[in-house]
Amino acid sequence: MSKQKACELNQLQAGTMKRVVIQDTPLLLTRKGDSVYAIAAQCTHLGAPLDQGVLSAIALSAPGTMPALT
């Protein structure tokens, strides 16, 4: 997969999540400082949308699940 621009850095505030679709693949972006992280947008356990989950300083929790993704 080649590099694809998902959004402008100023469109993703630190500590927030943003769902984007790149080449038909839903992704969840999150930002910490100037670093941006991308993962699949759905929980692998329940298929829940991670952008509706909870992002803390150390973990991402899918809606209806216990905190787990670190």
N, C-alpha and C positions, 0 to 999 in steps of 0.2 A: 504494500500500500504506500503510495506516495504521500508526502506531507500535504495537508489540507488546512486552510485557515478556517477556524470554527467561528471566531468572533474577534473583535478588537479587545485588547487587554483592558481598556477602560470600560468595557461593557460587562466585565466580570469583577465585581467587587470582592475584596478579600473576605474569606469566611462565608461566601455564598455559593450556591449551586446553580448551574444553568444546563438545561437539557438542549442538546443540539443533534442534528442528523447530518452525518457525513457519509456520502456514498451509500445511502440507504441503511446506514447503521446508526441507531440511536445511542448517543453517548451522554455521559454526565460529566460536566466540567466543574472543577472547584479550584479556587485560588488561595494560596498562602504566600503572602508577600508578592514577589515577582514570579513565583513558580506557579504553573498551571498543571493540574493533574486531570487525566481523562480515564474513565472506566465505562464499562457497559452500563447502560441506563436502567437496566432492570435487575432486580435481585435474582441471583441464581437459584435460590431456594424456593421462593414463592412466586417469582415473576412480578413482584410488586415494583412500581415505578420509584426508583431511588430519589428522584427529584422531589418526591413527596415525603421523604424520610427526614431524619434528623442528622445534621452535621455538627459534630462537636470538635474540640481542638485535637482529638486523637482518634475519633471513630466516625463511621457513617452507619446509620441504622435505617433499614428499610421500614416502611410503615407496617405496624403490627408485629414487629420482631424485636428481639433483644439486640442490644448493641453488639456488633461483631466485626464489621469491615474496618480494618485499621491500616 
